[in-house]
Amino acid sequence: MEKRITKKLSDTYKELEIDFTFPIEIKDANGNRTYYEKSEGYWEKCEYDARGNVIYFEDSDDYWYKRECDENGKETYFEDNEDYWCRYEYDDNGKETYFEDSKGTKCGTPRSQPSERLVTNYDETVKPPLGIEPEWIWKQKRCFELVRAIARYDAAGRCMDEAWFLELGKLIPETFPERDRKHSPANKEIAELTI
């Protein structure tokens, strides 16, 4: 989706010689702010669905996003102008059961595949037939767990524990040689975090 070009409302008011004061704020019949403009030139525009959820946002900083929400107002899809997207699914109680994004992160089982187990990078790690799990396998699993946790917190807009980044920064060089971080598709999400 391309960003829509929006002319500032203040420019239209000036052309039509309509008096106005800043900030300019327009609301729809439900009281949702659909347009806001400050005297410094910053503006933002929003569109809403029938339940009052923001489904489109754009501003004068060339940022936009669109989203979809279910009947309970929970976000099911998000996409922005930086080519990032994510998708969520929920159970009947509203608990998140599946998440995937454009960075390759996948958590949970999609409702469309209830009988199949979701295969992720974590599942590709093979345990040796006998003995204890080697340290390198444990470290690889831990890296993927940390990446998924960071992605979930980021998607939810929550602050992450700095210790996760420190641990991941220590584990990646020990677990994934540089040549693997640059060339292995299975480790793409790890490589992106270290560049």
Order of alpha helices (4+ residues) and beta strands (2+ residues): alpha-beta-beta-beta-beta-beta-beta-beta-beta-beta-alpha-alpha-alpha-alpha
